[in-house]
């Protein structure tokens, strides 16, 4: 079981989730341990949105850095690293609030 499985399952039922992600990849937008609110995704998602997604089998709470003409999303962190592309089916939620 991966870190976000429970959150993804809850989002897929249409419910909102809150959790405190750990790590520094989103520093400047989300600091490690801040409380985030994630709502079920409604497509399309805009560039700059922070999403809970799966890219190449790994789960991320990262930025949408580009949207392809085929509707796929390019995902990356807030430090310039690109994780890769995923389909809309692998974008589960969008961050609507970040708080202490």
CORTA-V702593 format. One record per residue. N is the residue number from 1. RES is the residue in one small letter. PSI is psi in whole degrees, 0 to 359 (NA if undefined). Layout:
# CORTA-V702593
{{N RES PSI} {N RES PSI}}
This chain:
# CORTA-V702593
{{1 x 132} {2 x 167} {3 x 327} {4 x 3} {5 x 314} {6 x 318} {7 x 317} {8 x 315} {9 x 319} {10 x 316} {11 x 322} {12 x 345} {13 x 359} {14 x 6} {15 x 153} {16 x 147} {17 x 157} {18 x 140} {19 x 171} {20 x 93} {21 x 151} {22 x 144} {23 x 170} {24 x 7} {25 x 339} {26 x 14} {27 x 135} {28 x 332} {29 x 316} {30 x 121} {31 x 150} {32 x 126} {33 x 355} {34 x 150} {35 x 125} {36 x 145} {37 x 128} {38 x 127} {39 x 155} {40 x 142} {41 x 143} {42 x 122} {43 x 151} {44 x 158} {45 x 139} {46 x 152} {47 x 136} {48 x 346} {49 x 146} {50 x 124} {51 x 153} {52 x 118} {53 x 175} {54 x 126} {55 x 121} {56 x 41} {57 x 351} {58 x 145} {59 x 138} {60 x 151} {61 x 86} {62 x 180} {63 x 148} {64 x 115} {65 x 343} {66 x 156} {67 x 124} {68 x 161} {69 x 341} {70 x 4} {71 x 358} {72 x 160} {73 x 134} {74 x 129} {75 x 139} {76 x 171} {77 x 186} {78 x 14} {79 x 11} {80 x 356} {81 x 134} {82 x 128} {83 x 327} {84 x 193} {85 x 148} {86 x 159} {87 x 166} {88 x 329} {89 x 341} {90 x 15} {91 x 114} {92 x 333} {93 x 163} {94 x 134} {95 x 128} {96 x 346} {97 x 139} {98 x 127} {99 x 166} {100 x NA}}
